[in-house]
Amino acid sequence: MRFYEMRNRLFIIFIFILVFFSLPVYSQAITVGPAKIEYKVDPGATISGTIFILNEGQETRTFYAAFEKFTEVDGQKKFLPSEESELANWFKMEKSVSLKAGEQEEIPFTIEIPKNAPPGGHFAVIWWGTAPPGAGQVSIVTRAGILVFLQVSGEVSEKGDVSDFSLAGEKFFMFRLPEDFVVNFKNQGNTYLKPQGEIIIKNIFGSTIATFKVNSKERIIFPENTQLLDVAKKFDKMPFALGLYRAELALQWGEKQNDIIRTISFVVFPWKTVLIVIIILAALLFIATKGIKKYNQWILKKYSRN
């Protein structure tokens, strides 16, 4: 009985493998670029540019464009398919393209900014996918997007603030110079901001010990969002440090070059190095004391014989 059950199972597995490998293989990958389009424009202006689409699949496919608003919440992009994007009306370009396998095509576009366009930031993603307009998300087999950041001039508020600047772990006493800083920036305006700057570590005498770049990846912060900025860190070789130090954060952002400065202080006490030095000094002092004592005894012996 067991023999027949095992034979039936093996037969079913064989049929499954045969059917699976007999199915045609389709690769429907798509690559689009550039990854990001960013412009600062005046109302009524017209901008021209190009994007490219590459069909990395193994058959001819038609790709369709669709616009979708997006924002960021806690550093994560949040797409808003239910909200209509004004950029869909401002963009003028072909909304579909058919490409052979491995074929790439450049698509020209223009952006016509209305004269009454509201100032501030306008954000959208241009999805290029295999589902035609109105087919719904379920029909989308594959898609790739181009992020669009458009800042319209006018009564733009570029207000921002550093909500947190501290050492990771919020330590005050350290065993070596710190490399991990927390820099949280809050966008309090109505357009996107890209703050950049540096952290300078100085000793008690005001001499610069190290400089770290802040937001070197040019992370964009959306209105009413707070973002943790990256800090380029790691010393090539950790310098010796002992005493009181100060870390000074200087950030700049916006067309008007707004800036802000924050400072924190900390104490570096490399106890292992200090302990080794103390032990070495104690050993040298001990050896020196013994040597002087023996030398004095030798002198006394020498003159007592005379």
Residue, then its C-alpha position, 0 to 999 in steps of 0.5 A: m500500500r505504501f509503495y503505491e502511495m509513494r509511486n503516485r506522489l512521485f508521479i504527481i511531482f514529476i508531472f508538476i516539474l514537467v509542466f513548470f519547465s514547459l511554461p514559457v519564460y517572460s521577463q517584463a522588466i522596465t527601466v526608466g530615467p532619470a530617477k528624479i526630475e527637479y526644477k525651480v520655475d516661475p509661473g508661466a514658464t515652459i521647461s523642456g527635457t527628455i526621459f528614457i524608457l528601456n524594455e528589458g523584457q524578452e518580447t515587445r511591450t507597450f508601456y503607459a504613463a500615469f501620474e500620481k501624487f506622493t509625499e513623505v511620512d517619517g522618511q518613507k514615500k507615501f503615494l496618493p493614487s486617490e488624489e489628482s496631480e496637477l502635474a499631470n496637466w502641466f506635463k506634455m508628452e507621449k503617454s504610451v510607447s511600444l518597445k521591442a525587447g531590449e529597445q530603448e527610447e528617449i521621450p521629449f517632454t515640456i512642462e507648461i507652468p500656469k501663470n496662476a500656479p500656486p507657489g511652493g512645492h509640487f510633487a508627483v511620480i510618473w509611473w511607466g507600466t504595462a497596464p493601460p490607463g483605467a486598468g487598475q493596479v491589479s493589472i499592472v504586471t511591472r512598473a517603474g517611476i520617475l520622481v518629479f520635484l517642482q518648486v514654483s516661485g512666489e510667496v514661498s516659505e522656506k522655514g525650517d529648524v533642527s528639532d534634534f542635534s545630539l550624540a547617539g545615545e545622548k552621552f556626555f562622557m566618552f572613551r573616544l571622539p564620537e562618530d555617530f550624531v543624530v541630526n533631525f531637521k523639520n520642514q516648517g514651510n510650504t516647499y521642499l527643502k534640502p539642508q546641507g552643511e557640516i559638523i565640526i569637532k573642536n577642542i577646548f582651544g578652538s582648534t578643529i579636530a574633525t569635520f563631518k558632512v551632513n546630508s551629503k546624499e541630498r535628501i529632500i524634506f517635504p513640508e511639515n515633515t521631520q527627517l533624520l539626516d545622514v552624517a558622513k562619518k568614520f575617521d581614517k585613523m582615530p586621533f587621540a583625544l582627552g578633555l572637553y570638546r565641542a561639536e558645532l552643527a552648521l546647516q544651510w538651505g533654500e534660495k535665501q540661504n537660510d542657516i542655523i547653528r547648534t552646538i553640543s559639548f562632551v568630554v573624552f576620557p580614554w581610560k584604557t590609554v590613560l591606564i596604560v600610560i599610568i602603569i608605564l609611568a609607575a613602572l618607570l618610576f619604580i625602576a628609577t627609584k630602585g636604581i637611585k637607591k642602589y646607586n646611593q648604596w653603591i656610593l656609600k659602600k665605595y666611600s666607606r671602604n676608603 
